[in-house]
Amino acid sequence: MVLSIFFMANFAVASFLISALIGHMALLSDTRSIRGQAMSPEWRVDLRPAVRSSPVRPMVTRQEAVGRPWSSLWFVNNNTIISTFIVHEDGGRPQVSQRDNLDNTLPLRLRAVILDADTGKITTTRDWPTDSRMARIVAVHDGKLVTLAKSELTLYSPDLAPIKSITLPASSFGWSALPSPSGKNVLFFSADFREGSWIWVETDSLKILSSWEDSPTGLPTISDKNLAASTCWWGWECRSWKVNANGGAACVENGPKCESKIQIRELSTGWKTIAAGEQYQHAQFVNDEMMFLPGKDRGKVIGIDGKVILDEPKVYRSWGCGDTGVVPAADGGRFIMPSCLWKGAVKSLDIGSHPVLMQIFVYDIGSQIIQSKALDLKGPKIQNDMQFAISPDGAKLAILNDEFLEMFELPPQAGGPRSQK
């Protein structure tokens, strides 16, 4: 299963939202941590020889931005993992992406690197032509995977043969993609965080199951049955939006203050409130019946009826790292939450901090209780750009740090593996 992307959005909008979310996380600068079980990687692989070309960065006003290149990391099944990067067509010769190359006419490729999850051996690589610097895999289910390039969705078989393509309606600011924990469904909505089309797509068939107009006031999340969101994400209503030339959108006139709430709906019903929320809170489904609510001082797991299942204090940890929050296993029985320390900020030079991975927290979902465990990961420091993926059965954790990929064997699940109904 996924994932890694906490909120797949337009580059400028994503930066704005993530910076606000980071403030809510009350990022750690304290080096203390909860004592955890030591875990060393089973293997670590440098993917640069397979990627062959420097991954390209997003374009802003015809020049490359300083933001991170778009990539994706997924388990295709329990034994296979895939990572993708956007690169220039290179004919097998290394190319360096130049930020001052205004034309940038070299064709782009979505380069996929497929590895054996047990050994770390690269089994194959694939190149798919693309015209998008944000092309990526957005969902995987039962070995099939879906890629998004601008408005085009393509479904691939387990052997990476294209099965079907569809084109979503044109969107001026691109599409955000949110997969369900199982990967069976994906929600697409406008990346500018304003009113627009929301489209629910079934992964295996690439069939649009529902589409409607909606106006988000907080970050959404989906399961295979429901859609949930936090309302009043900023703590006030927005009277006026401004969209700049780069496609970024920001609220330029605040309205009245409002109270954050957690709301839920099915495709055939309207929104209903199930719990009180917090400012800058992003509810995330961990399976079809439960979602995680990261709070300023506490984290909660609640059911779809709003009942609190787990309530734990936030002590010496962060709720996620950068744009990664909950990473659920497709079988619904486990999820992980990374915790980062933020270092390197120099206020006098206007230099921001960067995340350094400190621990992984593993949550096992039993029939009555949820058990959590802290893991201390050994090996080279993992920092800056990082993505996480957990195998469908919850047994393996993969971490992509820039172009280095490593694999960890997670402790056995308390109560054994669990499958969603």
C-alpha positions as CSV (number, residue, x, y, z in Angstrom):
1,M,0.0,0.0,0.0
2,V,0.8,3.7,-0.1
3,L,1.8,6.0,0.4
4,S,3.4,8.7,1.2
5,I,1.7,11.7,0.0
6,F,-0.1,13.4,2.9
7,F,-1.9,15.9,0.7
8,M,-1.3,15.7,-3.1
9,A,-1.7,19.2,-4.2
10,N,-0.6,21.9,-6.6
11,F,3.0,22.8,-5.7
12,A,2.3,26.4,-4.5
13,V,-0.8,25.4,-2.6
14,A,0.8,22.3,-1.1
15,S,3.6,24.5,0.3
16,F,1.1,26.8,1.9
17,L,-1.0,24.1,3.4
18,I,2.0,22.0,4.7
19,S,3.6,25.0,6.3
20,A,0.4,25.7,8.2
21,L,0.1,22.0,9.1
22,I,3.7,21.9,10.3
23,G,2.9,24.7,12.7
24,H,0.0,22.7,14.1
25,M,2.3,19.6,14.6
26,A,4.3,21.6,17.2
27,L,7.4,20.3,15.6
28,L,10.0,18.8,17.8
29,S,13.3,20.6,18.6
30,D,13.7,18.6,21.8
31,T,16.0,15.6,21.3
32,R,14.3,13.5,23.9
33,S,12.2,10.6,22.7
34,I,10.2,7.6,23.9
35,R,12.5,4.6,24.2
36,G,11.7,2.2,21.4
37,Q,12.6,-1.1,19.9
38,A,15.8,-1.0,17.8
39,M,15.3,-1.9,14.1
40,S,18.0,-2.2,11.4
41,P,17.2,-2.1,7.7
42,E,17.1,-5.5,5.9
43,W,18.6,-3.8,2.9
44,R,19.4,-0.3,1.5
45,V,19.7,0.4,-2.2
46,D,21.0,3.4,-4.1
47,L,18.5,3.9,-7.0
48,R,20.5,6.6,-8.8
49,P,22.1,4.1,-11.3
50,A,18.7,2.9,-12.2
51,V,17.1,6.3,-12.4
52,R,20.1,7.4,-14.5
53,S,19.0,11.1,-14.7
54,S,18.5,13.8,-12.1
55,P,14.8,14.0,-11.2
56,V,13.2,17.2,-12.5
57,R,11.6,19.8,-10.2
58,P,8.2,21.5,-10.6
59,M,8.1,24.5,-13.0
60,V,7.3,28.0,-11.7
61,T,7.0,30.8,-14.2
62,R,9.0,28.8,-16.8
63,Q,11.8,28.0,-14.5
64,E,12.4,25.1,-12.2
65,A,11.4,25.7,-8.6
66,V,13.5,24.9,-5.6
67,G,10.8,22.4,-4.3
68,R,11.5,18.7,-4.2
69,P,11.0,16.6,-7.4
70,W,7.8,14.6,-7.4
71,S,8.2,10.9,-6.8
72,S,6.1,8.0,-5.5
73,L,6.6,4.8,-3.5
74,W,4.2,1.9,-3.4
75,F,4.0,-1.8,-2.6
76,V,2.5,-3.6,-5.6
77,N,2.1,-6.7,-3.4
78,N,3.8,-8.1,-0.3
79,N,6.9,-9.0,-2.3
80,T,7.2,-6.2,-4.8
81,I,7.8,-2.5,-4.4
82,I,7.8,0.3,-7.0
83,S,9.2,3.8,-7.0
84,T,8.7,6.4,-9.7
85,F,10.6,9.6,-10.7
86,I,10.2,12.3,-13.3
87,V,13.3,12.6,-15.5
88,H,14.3,14.0,-18.8
89,E,14.7,11.6,-21.7
90,D,18.4,10.9,-21.8
91,G,19.0,8.1,-24.3
92,G,20.9,6.3,-21.5
93,R,23.2,9.2,-20.9
94,P,23.1,11.1,-17.6
95,Q,21.6,14.6,-17.9
96,V,21.6,17.3,-15.3
97,S,18.4,19.3,-15.0
98,Q,19.2,23.0,-15.3
99,R,17.2,25.5,-13.4
100,D,18.1,28.3,-15.8
101,N,17.0,26.4,-18.9
102,L,13.9,28.4,-19.8
103,D,13.0,26.2,-22.8
104,N,13.3,22.9,-21.1
105,T,12.3,21.1,-24.3
106,L,13.7,17.7,-23.5
107,P,10.9,15.1,-23.4
108,L,9.9,13.8,-19.9
109,R,9.6,10.3,-18.7
110,L,7.9,8.7,-15.7
111,R,10.7,6.3,-14.8
112,A,9.6,3.3,-12.6
113,V,12.1,1.2,-10.7
114,I,10.7,-2.2,-9.5
115,L,12.4,-4.1,-6.7
116,D,12.1,-7.4,-4.9
117,A,10.9,-6.4,-1.4
118,D,12.7,-9.3,0.2
119,T,16.2,-8.8,-1.3
120,G,16.3,-5.3,-2.6
121,K,17.3,-6.5,-6.0
122,I,16.1,-4.3,-8.9
123,T,14.0,-6.6,-11.1
124,T,13.1,-4.2,-13.9
125,T,12.7,-0.5,-14.9
126,R,10.1,1.0,-17.1
127,D,9.8,4.4,-18.8
128,W,6.4,6.0,-19.7
129,P,6.3,9.2,-21.7
130,T,4.7,12.1,-19.9
131,D,4.2,15.8,-20.3
132,S,3.8,16.4,-16.5
133,R,6.4,17.2,-13.9
134,M,4.0,15.9,-11.3
135,A,3.2,12.5,-12.9
136,R,3.0,9.8,-10.3
137,I,1.3,6.6,-9.1
138,V,-1.7,7.6,-7.1
139,A,-3.2,4.2,-6.2
140,V,-2.4,0.5,-6.1
141,H,-4.8,-2.4,-5.5
142,D,-4.4,-6.1,-6.1
143,G,-1.3,-5.5,-8.1
144,K,-2.9,-3.0,-10.5
145,L,-1.8,0.6,-10.4
146,V,-3.1,3.9,-11.5
147,T,-0.9,6.9,-12.7
148,L,-1.9,10.5,-12.9
149,A,-0.3,12.9,-15.4
150,K,-2.1,16.3,-15.5
151,S,-5.7,15.1,-16.2
152,E,-5.0,11.7,-17.6
153,L,-5.4,8.5,-15.6
154,T,-3.9,5.3,-16.8
155,L,-4.5,1.8,-15.3
156,Y,-1.7,-0.8,-15.5
157,S,-1.8,-4.5,-15.0
158,P,0.4,-6.3,-12.4
159,D,3.0,-6.8,-15.2
160,L,2.8,-3.1,-16.0
161,A,1.0,-3.3,-19.3
162,P,-1.5,-0.5,-19.9
163,I,-5.1,-1.5,-19.6
164,K,-7.2,1.6,-19.9
165,S,-6.9,5.4,-19.8
166,I,-9.5,8.1,-19.0
167,T,-9.2,11.9,-19.0
168,L,-10.6,13.9,-16.1
169,P,-12.2,17.3,-16.9
170,A,-9.7,20.1,-17.4
171,S,-8.5,21.7,-14.1
172,S,-6.6,25.0,-14.2
173,F,-4.6,24.1,-11.1
174,G,-4.3,20.4,-11.4
175,W,-5.8,17.5,-9.5
176,S,-5.1,16.3,-6.0
177,A,-5.4,12.6,-5.4
178,L,-6.4,10.8,-2.2
179,P,-6.5,7.0,-2.2
180,S,-8.4,4.9,0.4
181,P,-6.3,2.8,2.8
182,S,-7.0,-0.3,0.8
183,G,-6.3,1.4,-2.5
184,K,-9.6,0.3,-4.0
185,N,-10.8,3.9,-4.5
186,V,-9.3,7.3,-5.2
187,L,-10.8,10.8,-4.7
188,F,-9.7,13.5,-7.1
189,F,-10.4,17.2,-6.4
190,S,-9.1,20.5,-7.5
191,A,-5.6,21.3,-6.1
192,D,-6.4,25.0,-5.5
193,F,-8.4,24.2,-2.4
194,R,-11.5,26.1,-3.5
195,E,-14.9,25.0,-4.8
196,G,-14.8,22.6,-7.7
197,S,-15.3,19.1,-9.0
198,W,-14.8,16.1,-6.8
199,I,-14.5,12.8,-8.6
200,W,-14.6,9.3,-7.0
201,V,-12.8,6.6,-9.1
202,E,-12.6,2.8,-8.6
203,T,-9.0,1.7,-9.0
204,D,-9.5,-1.8,-10.6
205,S,-11.8,-0.6,-13.4
206,L,-10.9,3.1,-13.6
207,K,-14.6,3.7,-13.5
208,I,-16.0,7.0,-12.2
209,L,-18.4,6.0,-9.5
210,S,-19.5,9.5,-8.5
211,S,-18.8,13.2,-9.2
212,W,-20.1,16.3,-7.6
213,E,-19.3,19.9,-6.8
214,D,-18.0,20.7,-3.3
215,S,-16.1,23.4,-1.4
216,P,-13.5,22.0,1.1
217,T,-12.8,24.0,4.3
218,G,-10.3,21.4,5.5
219,L,-8.3,18.4,4.3
220,P,-10.4,15.4,3.2
221,T,-9.8,11.7,3.7
222,I,-11.5,8.7,2.2
223,S,-12.2,5.0,3.0
224,D,-13.9,2.6,0.6
225,K,-17.3,3.6,2.1
226,N,-17.0,7.1,3.4
227,L,-15.5,10.6,2.9
228,A,-14.5,12.6,5.9
229,A,-13.0,16.1,6.4
230,S,-12.2,18.6,9.1
231,T,-14.1,21.9,8.7
232,C,-12.9,25.4,9.4
233,W,-9.2,24.3,8.9
234,W,-7.7,27.8,9.4
235,G,-10.1,28.8,12.2
236,W,-12.0,31.4,10.2
237,E,-14.0,31.5,7.0
238,C,-12.4,32.9,3.8
239,R,-14.3,35.8,2.1
240,S,-11.9,36.3,-0.8
241,W,-9.3,34.1,-2.6
242,K,-6.4,35.3,-4.7
243,V,-4.9,33.1,-7.4
244,N,-1.4,34.0,-8.7
245,A,0.3,33.3,-12.0
246,N,1.9,30.2,-10.7
247,G,-1.4,28.6,-9.8
248,G,-1.1,29.2,-6.1
249,A,-4.2,30.2,-4.2
250,A,-4.4,32.0,-0.8
251,C,-7.1,33.6,1.3
252,V,-6.6,37.3,1.2
253,E,-9.7,38.4,3.2
254,N,-10.7,36.5,6.4
255,G,-14.3,36.1,7.4
256,P,-15.7,35.4,10.8
257,K,-14.1,32.8,13.1
258,C,-15.5,29.3,13.1
259,E,-15.3,26.1,15.0
260,S,-13.5,23.1,13.6
261,K,-15.6,19.9,13.3
262,I,-15.1,16.4,11.9
263,Q,-17.7,15.6,9.3
264,I,-18.4,12.4,7.4
265,R,-20.6,11.4,4.5
266,E,-21.2,8.5,2.1
267,L,-21.4,9.0,-1.6
268,S,-25.2,8.9,-1.5
269,T,-25.7,11.1,1.6
270,G,-25.0,14.6,2.9
271,W,-22.4,15.7,5.4
272,K,-23.0,15.0,9.1
273,T,-20.8,16.0,12.2
274,I,-19.5,13.2,14.3
275,A,-16.9,14.9,16.5
276,A,-15.3,18.2,17.5
277,G,-12.1,19.1,15.7
278,E,-9.1,21.4,16.1
279,Q,-7.6,24.1,13.9
280,Y,-5.1,22.7,11.3
281,Q,-6.3,19.2,11.9
282,H,-6.2,16.5,9.2
283,A,-8.4,13.4,9.9
284,Q,-7.0,10.3,8.2
285,F,-8.8,7.0,7.7
286,V,-6.7,4.0,8.8
287,N,-9.3,1.5,7.6
288,D,-13.0,1.5,6.7
289,E,-14.1,1.9,10.3
290,M,-11.6,4.2,12.0
291,M,-9.7,7.4,11.5
292,F,-6.8,9.1,13.2
293,L,-7.1,12.7,14.5
294,P,-3.8,14.4,15.2
295,G,-4.2,17.1,17.8
296,K,-2.0,19.8,19.3
297,D,-1.6,17.9,22.6
298,R,-3.2,14.5,22.0
299,G,-3.9,12.0,19.2
300,K,-7.1,10.1,18.9
301,V,-8.5,7.2,16.9
302,I,-12.2,7.5,16.5
303,G,-14.8,5.3,14.8
304,I,-17.0,6.5,12.0
305,D,-19.7,7.1,14.6
306,G,-17.4,9.5,16.4
307,K,-16.7,7.2,19.4
308,V,-13.2,7.5,20.8
309,I,-11.3,4.2,20.5
310,L,-7.8,5.5,21.4
311,D,-6.7,8.7,23.1
312,E,-3.0,9.2,23.8
313,P,-0.8,12.2,24.8
314,K,1.6,13.7,22.4
315,V,4.9,13.3,24.2
316,Y,8.4,13.8,22.6
317,R,7.0,13.2,19.1
318,S,5.4,14.7,16.0
319,W,2.3,13.6,14.2
320,G,4.0,12.7,11.0
321,C,7.0,14.1,9.0
322,G,6.6,16.9,6.5
323,D,3.8,15.9,4.2
324,T,3.4,12.3,5.5
325,G,1.0,11.5,8.2
326,V,-0.7,8.1,8.7
327,V,0.5,5.3,6.5
328,P,-2.0,2.4,6.7
329,A,-1.7,-1.2,5.6
330,A,-4.2,-2.3,3.0
331,D,-5.5,-5.2,5.2
332,G,-6.8,-2.7,7.7
333,G,-5.0,-4.2,10.7
334,R,-2.1,-1.8,11.1
335,F,-0.8,1.7,10.5
336,I,2.4,3.6,11.1
337,M,3.1,7.2,12.0
338,P,6.6,8.6,11.5
339,S,8.0,11.1,14.1
340,C,10.6,13.7,13.1
341,L,12.9,16.2,14.8
342,W,13.2,19.5,13.0
343,K,16.7,21.0,12.7
344,G,18.8,23.6,10.9
345,A,16.7,26.7,11.2
346,V,18.6,30.0,11.2
347,K,16.2,32.9,11.7
348,S,18.8,35.6,11.0
349,L,19.4,34.1,7.6
350,D,15.8,33.2,6.9
351,I,16.7,29.5,6.7
352,G,13.9,27.1,7.6
353,S,14.3,23.9,9.4
354,H,14.2,20.4,7.8
355,P,12.9,17.1,9.1
356,V,15.1,14.4,10.5
357,L,13.4,11.0,11.1
358,M,13.6,10.0,14.8
359,Q,11.2,7.2,15.3
360,I,8.3,5.1,13.8
361,F,5.2,4.4,15.8
362,V,3.4,1.2,14.9
363,Y,-0.3,0.8,15.7
364,D,-1.9,-2.6,15.7
365,I,-5.7,-2.7,15.5
366,G,-7.3,-5.6,17.4
367,S,-11.0,-6.4,17.8
368,Q,-11.3,-4.3,21.0
369,I,-8.1,-2.3,21.5
370,I,-5.3,-0.6,19.6
371,Q,-1.7,-1.2,20.7
372,S,1.1,1.1,19.8
373,K,4.9,0.6,19.8
374,A,7.8,2.9,19.2
375,L,10.6,1.8,16.9
376,D,14.1,3.3,16.7
377,L,15.5,2.9,13.2
378,K,19.2,2.2,12.9
379,G,21.4,3.0,9.9
380,P,22.2,6.2,7.9
381,K,20.3,9.3,8.9
382,I,17.0,9.8,7.1
383,Q,16.2,13.5,6.6
384,N,14.7,16.1,4.2
385,D,12.6,14.4,1.5
386,M,11.3,11.1,2.6
387,Q,8.4,8.9,1.7
388,F,6.9,5.8,3.4
389,A,5.1,2.7,2.2
390,I,3.8,-0.3,4.2
391,S,3.2,-3.7,2.7
392,P,-0.5,-4.8,2.3
393,D,-0.1,-7.4,5.2
394,G,1.7,-4.8,7.4
395,A,4.9,-6.8,7.7
396,K,7.3,-4.5,5.9
397,L,8.1,-0.8,5.9
398,A,9.9,0.9,3.0
399,I,11.4,4.4,3.2
400,L,12.5,6.4,0.2
401,N,15.0,9.1,1.2
402,D,15.8,11.1,-2.0
403,E,16.9,8.3,-4.2
404,F,17.9,5.8,-1.5
405,L,15.5,3.1,-0.6
406,E,15.6,0.9,2.5
407,M,13.4,-1.8,3.9
408,F,12.6,-2.7,7.5
409,E,10.9,-5.9,8.8
410,L,8.2,-4.7,11.3
411,P,7.4,-6.6,14.5
412,P,4.6,-9.2,14.2
413,Q,1.1,-7.8,14.5
414,A,-0.5,-8.1,17.8
415,G,-3.3,-10.6,17.3
416,G,-2.1,-11.5,13.8
417,P,-3.0,-10.1,10.4
418,R,-6.5,-8.7,9.8
419,S,-8.5,-8.3,6.6
420,Q,-11.1,-5.7,6.0
421,K,-14.6,-7.0,5.1
